[in-house]
Amino acid sequence: DNNYVIVVAGNGSQLNNCIKLSKSLGLQIGTDIIFYREWPKEETLSLLSLADLLILPTSKNQALYSVPSKIYSYMYSGKPILAFGIKDSELGVIIEDSKCGWILESDDPNTISNEIIDIFQYKIGDKNNIFDGAKYLEQEFSRNKNLNKYIELIESLL
């Protein structure tokens, strides 16, 4: 008896592998796992708000070179995020500084599974954990703040 439903949202490069894996694990598509492939952009936050935990499955090294754009939608949802990557990467710094979730450096399935179980057992229900990524985004990435940074940079070059 499962107390969860896994929702895989999007058409990422690993979608077919996820479908094959779910079948090989005996998961019932539509009951245990739902593949939600396309939706109107304006429904993204509504979809994300249904989750108890959002998972950002980047490859570890990818976090060294880029920050996935979906992190910002995830943060605006106010839901906790478990991201795969390197703690010292830009992605790791954003996750840590915003206190919107956790960064996991391992890609080992057992480690990932144990971390997810630990998050549900101990971290999500903890009243001290407030996952307000939207507040962090507004403080650190607002137009006014970034405009001021650009002005300061230009003035420093003059």
DAKAQUI-V976844 format. One record per helix or strand of 3 or more residues. SS is the DSSP state (H for helix, E for strand). FROM is the first residue (numbers start at 1). LEN is the number of residues. If there is no record, write none. Layout:
ss-><SS:SS>
from-><FROM:FROM>
len-><LEN:LEN>
//
This chain:
ss-><E:H:E:H:E:H:H:E:H:E:H:H:H>
from-><6:15:33:41:54:62:70:81:90:101:109:133:143>
len-><4:10:4:9:3:4:8:4:9:4:15:9:15>
//
